[in-house]
Amino acid sequence: MRSTVEKITRDRVELLKIVGHPLRVEILEQLEDGVKCVSDFTEFFETSQPNVSQHLAILRKSGLIDYYMDGRLRCYFLVDPIVPELLELLRTRYAEDLEAPACCPVTKTGKYPGDRSH
């Protein structure tokens, strides 16, 4: 049981590492709208083709995206169904922070010293 939990945790951490780069998040957001080629990304992001290709390779190796060939063009698309759900979560804006604890749950004493009003 423990090894299964550890593997799930490692997989989650690895996913966060993969999508933890701003350009990769933007690439995934663009792929939510449909299939895109490298040239589409380089025009949209105003970055070099090798840079975009490097990030696409990382996303593909992780199994989040894949591509098909159309002549000489590589056309990329989303594969893993977690991507749209994850992107939606990242776009979520919350009205307020979680409430601070009134006291220590163990000792039942103490008081939160911070200011959570900002």
C-alpha positions as a Markdown table, in Angstrom:
| # | Residue | x | y | z |
|---|---|---|---|---|
| 1 | Met | 0.0 | 0.0 | 0.0 |
| 2 | Arg | 2.7 | 2.5 | 1.0 |
| 3 | Ser | 4.6 | 2.1 | -2.3 |
| 4 | Thr | 1.4 | 2.8 | -4.3 |
| 5 | Val | 0.8 | 6.0 | -2.2 |
| 6 | Glu | 4.5 | 7.0 | -2.7 |
| 7 | Lys | 4.2 | 6.5 | -6.5 |
| 8 | Ile | 1.0 | 8.6 | -6.7 |
| 9 | Thr | 2.8 | 11.3 | -4.7 |
| 10 | Arg | 5.9 | 11.1 | -7.0 |
| 11 | Asp | 3.6 | 11.3 | -10.0 |
| 12 | Arg | 1.8 | 14.4 | -8.7 |
| 13 | Val | 5.1 | 16.1 | -7.8 |
| 14 | Glu | 6.5 | 15.3 | -11.3 |
| 15 | Leu | 3.3 | 16.7 | -12.9 |
| 16 | Leu | 3.7 | 19.9 | -10.9 |
| 17 | Lys | 7.4 | 20.2 | -12.0 |
| 18 | Ile | 6.4 | 19.7 | -15.6 |
| 19 | Val | 3.7 | 22.4 | -15.6 |
| 20 | Gly | 5.7 | 24.6 | -13.3 |
| 21 | His | 7.1 | 26.6 | -16.2 |
| 22 | Pro | 5.1 | 29.6 | -17.5 |
| 23 | Leu | 5.7 | 28.8 | -21.2 |
| 24 | Arg | 4.5 | 25.2 | -20.7 |
| 25 | Val | 1.3 | 26.4 | -19.0 |
| 26 | Glu | 0.8 | 28.8 | -21.9 |
| 27 | Ile | 1.4 | 26.0 | -24.4 |
| 28 | Leu | -1.1 | 23.8 | -22.7 |
| 29 | Glu | -3.6 | 26.7 | -22.6 |
| 30 | Gln | -3.2 | 27.2 | -26.4 |
| 31 | Leu | -3.7 | 23.4 | -26.9 |
| 32 | Glu | -7.0 | 23.6 | -25.0 |
| 33 | Asp | -8.3 | 25.5 | -28.1 |
| 34 | Gly | -7.2 | 22.8 | -30.5 |
| 35 | Val | -4.3 | 21.4 | -32.5 |
| 36 | Lys | -1.3 | 23.8 | -32.9 |
| 37 | Cys | 1.9 | 23.6 | -34.9 |
| 38 | Val | 5.3 | 24.9 | -33.7 |
| 39 | Ser | 5.0 | 27.9 | -35.9 |
| 40 | Asp | 1.7 | 28.8 | -34.2 |
| 41 | Phe | 3.4 | 28.8 | -30.9 |
| 42 | Thr | 6.4 | 30.9 | -32.0 |
| 43 | Glu | 4.2 | 33.5 | -33.5 |
| 44 | Phe | 1.9 | 33.7 | -30.4 |
| 45 | Phe | 4.7 | 33.6 | -27.7 |
| 46 | Glu | 7.3 | 35.7 | -29.7 |
| 47 | Thr | 10.0 | 33.2 | -28.8 |
| 48 | Ser | 12.4 | 31.0 | -30.7 |
| 49 | Gln | 11.4 | 27.8 | -32.4 |
| 50 | Pro | 14.1 | 25.8 | -30.6 |
| 51 | Asn | 12.8 | 27.1 | -27.2 |
| 52 | Val | 9.2 | 26.1 | -28.0 |
| 53 | Ser | 10.3 | 22.8 | -29.4 |
| 54 | Gln | 12.3 | 22.0 | -26.2 |
| 55 | His | 9.2 | 22.7 | -24.0 |
| 56 | Leu | 6.9 | 20.7 | -26.4 |
| 57 | Ala | 9.4 | 17.7 | -26.1 |
| 58 | Ile | 9.2 | 17.9 | -22.3 |
| 59 | Leu | 5.3 | 17.9 | -22.4 |
| 60 | Arg | 5.3 | 15.1 | -24.9 |
| 61 | Lys | 7.7 | 12.9 | -22.9 |
| 62 | Ser | 5.5 | 13.4 | -19.9 |
| 63 | Gly | 2.5 | 12.1 | -21.8 |
| 64 | Leu | 0.5 | 15.3 | -21.5 |
| 65 | Ile | 0.6 | 16.0 | -25.2 |
| 66 | Asp | 1.4 | 14.2 | -28.5 |
| 67 | Tyr | 1.6 | 15.2 | -32.2 |
| 68 | Tyr | 0.9 | 13.9 | -35.7 |
| 69 | Met | 2.7 | 14.8 | -38.9 |
| 70 | Asp | 1.1 | 16.8 | -41.6 |
| 71 | Gly | 3.7 | 16.9 | -44.3 |
| 72 | Arg | 6.7 | 18.4 | -42.6 |
| 73 | Leu | 4.7 | 20.0 | -39.8 |
| 74 | Arg | 4.3 | 18.5 | -36.3 |
| 75 | Cys | 0.8 | 19.3 | -35.1 |
| 76 | Tyr | 0.4 | 19.0 | -31.3 |
| 77 | Phe | -2.7 | 18.2 | -29.3 |
| 78 | Leu | -3.6 | 17.4 | -25.7 |
| 79 | Val | -3.7 | 13.7 | -24.6 |
| 80 | Asp | -4.0 | 13.6 | -20.8 |
| 81 | Pro | -7.5 | 14.5 | -19.6 |
| 82 | Ile | -6.0 | 16.0 | -16.4 |
| 83 | Val | -4.7 | 19.0 | -18.4 |
| 84 | Pro | -8.0 | 21.0 | -18.9 |
| 85 | Glu | -9.0 | 20.3 | -15.3 |
| 86 | Leu | -5.6 | 21.4 | -14.0 |
| 87 | Leu | -5.6 | 24.6 | -16.1 |
| 88 | Glu | -9.1 | 25.4 | -14.9 |
| 89 | Leu | -7.9 | 25.0 | -11.3 |
| 90 | Leu | -5.0 | 27.4 | -12.0 |
| 91 | Arg | -7.3 | 30.0 | -13.4 |
| 92 | Thr | -9.6 | 29.9 | -10.3 |
| 93 | Arg | -9.6 | 33.1 | -8.2 |
| 94 | Tyr | -10.8 | 32.9 | -4.7 |
| 95 | Ala | -12.6 | 35.7 | -2.9 |
| 96 | Glu | -10.7 | 35.3 | 0.4 |
| 97 | Asp | -8.0 | 33.3 | 2.2 |
| 98 | Leu | -8.8 | 30.4 | 4.4 |
| 99 | Glu | -9.6 | 31.3 | 8.0 |
| 100 | Ala | -6.7 | 31.2 | 10.4 |
| 101 | Pro | -7.0 | 28.7 | 13.3 |
| 102 | Ala | -8.2 | 30.1 | 16.6 |
| 103 | Cys | -5.5 | 28.2 | 18.5 |
| 104 | Cys | -3.2 | 25.2 | 18.4 |
| 105 | Pro | -5.2 | 22.1 | 17.7 |
| 106 | Val | -2.9 | 20.0 | 20.0 |
| 107 | Thr | -2.5 | 22.2 | 23.1 |
| 108 | Lys | -5.7 | 24.2 | 22.6 |
| 109 | Thr | -3.8 | 27.3 | 23.5 |
| 110 | Gly | -2.0 | 30.1 | 21.7 |
| 111 | Lys | -3.2 | 32.6 | 19.2 |
| 112 | Tyr | -2.4 | 33.2 | 15.6 |
| 113 | Pro | 0.2 | 36.1 | 15.6 |
| 114 | Gly | -0.2 | 37.1 | 12.0 |
| 115 | Asp | -2.4 | 39.6 | 10.3 |
| 116 | Arg | -4.6 | 37.9 | 7.7 |
| 117 | Ser | -6.5 | 41.0 | 6.8 |
| 118 | His | -4.6 | 41.6 | 3.6 |
